[in-house]
Amino acid sequence: MDIAALSASMANASLALKVGTSVLSLSKNVMEQQGQSLAVLLQAASSSTVRMEQSVTPFRGGNIDIKL
């Protein structure tokens, strides 16, 4: 293999590595954004679940029965 072909091959390999790293970086950013969105969604769902449960069974938790 001559020097020019070796140089071109190394340049292509370097470019492929840079492109792969950029794609992984973009993918990581998207996953972080999705994780944050999921956390917000889960937090909203848990608070709405409690409110819905209280509206369906409003009598729960209003009285305490004690026997001595």
N, C-alpha and C positions, 0 to 999 in steps of 0.2 A: 504494500500500500504506500502510495506516495504521500508526501507531506501535505499537499493541498487537499487531498481526499480526507486525510486524517483530521486536518483542521476543520473542514466542513462538517465532518461527522461529529466532532466535539462541539462545534457551535450549535448543531441541531440538537444534540443531547442537552446542552445547557439551556437552549430555548424551551425545550420540552419540560425541563425541570422547573423553569420560571413560570411557564403557563400552568403547570400542575399546581404549583404553590399558590398562584393567584386564584385559581378555581377553588382550591380548598379554603382559602381565606374568605372568599365570597360566600361559600357554603356555610362556613362557621358563623359569619355575620347573620345570614338568614336564619340559621338555627337558633341563635341567641335571641333574635327578634321574635321568633315563633314561641320560644320558651317564655319570654316575658308576656306575650299575649295570652298564652295558656295559663300562666299564673293569675293574670287579671281575670280571665274567664272563670277559673275555678273559684276565685275569691267571690266574684259576683254570684256564681251559682250557689255557693254555700250560704250566703246571706239571704238569697231569694228562697232557698229551700226552707229555712227556718221560718220566714214570713209566711210561706204557703202552708206549712204545717200548722202554724198558729191560726191561720184563717180557717182551716178545715176542722181543727179541734180546738176552738178557743177556750174551752173549759179546762183543758189540761194545765196544771201548774197553778191554778188560781186558788185552790183549797188545799189545806194540809189536815189530814185526819190523824189525831193523836189519841191513843188509849192509855190510861194510867192504871 
